[in-house]
Amino acid sequence: MPFILQAGFDPVWFCMLLLMMIQTSYLTPPMAPAIFYLRGVAPESITLRQMYAGVVPFIAIQIIALAIVAAFPQTALWLPQQLLGFN
């Protein structure tokens, strides 16, 4: 039996947390690939520092959402249960 099930975690909930963390990593340094993609299409007057500052509110929202899903697993499990019948 996989470790996730042995530990008592719901696999759908665990995958949701993992995907939310991966999504957050696309906006955070040092890699931040989403910012580098935007750097290619942004005007020259916008600096990389301004782009990093611009994503801070989005990172904060994602961290809050991650904390909510971690604390209340039902927030991530309700929709799959309704649509796919997961229990």
C-alpha positions in Angstrom: 0.0 0.0 0.0 1.4 3.5 -0.9 2.8 5.6 1.9 0.0 8.3 1.4 -2.7 5.8 2.2 -0.8 4.3 5.1 -0.3 7.7 6.6 -4.1 8.3 6.4 -4.0 11.1 3.7 -6.6 11.3 1.0 -4.8 10.9 -2.3 -6.9 13.5 -4.1 -6.3 16.0 -1.3 -2.6 15.3 -1.3 -2.4 15.8 -5.1 -4.3 19.1 -4.8 -1.8 20.4 -2.2 1.1 19.2 -4.4 -0.3 20.9 -7.5 -1.0 24.1 -5.6 2.7 24.2 -4.4 3.9 23.6 -8.0 1.7 26.4 -9.2 3.2 28.7 -6.5 6.7 27.8 -7.5 6.1 29.1 -11.0 5.9 32.6 -9.5 8.6 32.5 -6.8 12.3 33.1 -7.2 14.9 31.9 -7.9 13.5 30.2 -11.0 10.1 31.9 -11.6 9.6 30.7 -15.1 6.3 32.6 -15.5 8.0 35.9 -14.8 10.7 35.1 -17.4 8.0 34.3 -20.0 6.4 37.7 -19.2 9.8 39.4 -19.4 10.0 38.5 -23.1 6.7 40.3 -23.9 6.9 43.2 -21.4 7.9 46.7 -22.5 11.6 47.6 -21.8 10.5 50.2 -19.2 9.2 47.4 -16.8 12.1 45.9 -14.8 12.4 42.4 -13.5 12.3 43.8 -10.0 8.9 45.4 -10.7 7.7 42.1 -12.1 8.8 40.3 -8.9 7.0 42.9 -6.8 3.9 42.6 -8.9 3.5 38.9 -8.2 3.7 39.2 -4.4 -0.1 39.6 -3.9 -0.7 36.5 -6.0 1.8 34.5 -4.1 0.2 35.6 -0.8 -3.2 34.5 -2.1 -1.9 31.2 -3.2 -0.2 30.6 0.3 -3.5 31.5 2.0 -5.4 29.1 -0.3 -2.8 26.4 0.4 -3.2 26.9 4.1 -7.0 26.7 3.8 -6.9 23.5 1.8 -4.3 22.0 4.2 -6.4 22.9 7.2 -9.8 22.0 5.7 -9.4 19.1 3.2 -13.1 19.2 2.4 -12.6 22.4 0.4 -10.5 20.5 -2.1 -12.6 17.3 -2.0 -16.1 18.6 -2.4 -16.0 19.2 -6.1 -14.4 15.8 -7.1 -17.0 14.1 -4.9 -19.8 15.9 -6.6 -18.6 15.4 -10.2 -16.8 12.1 -10.1 -18.3 10.4 -7.1 -15.1 10.1 -5.2 -15.6 9.1 -1.5 
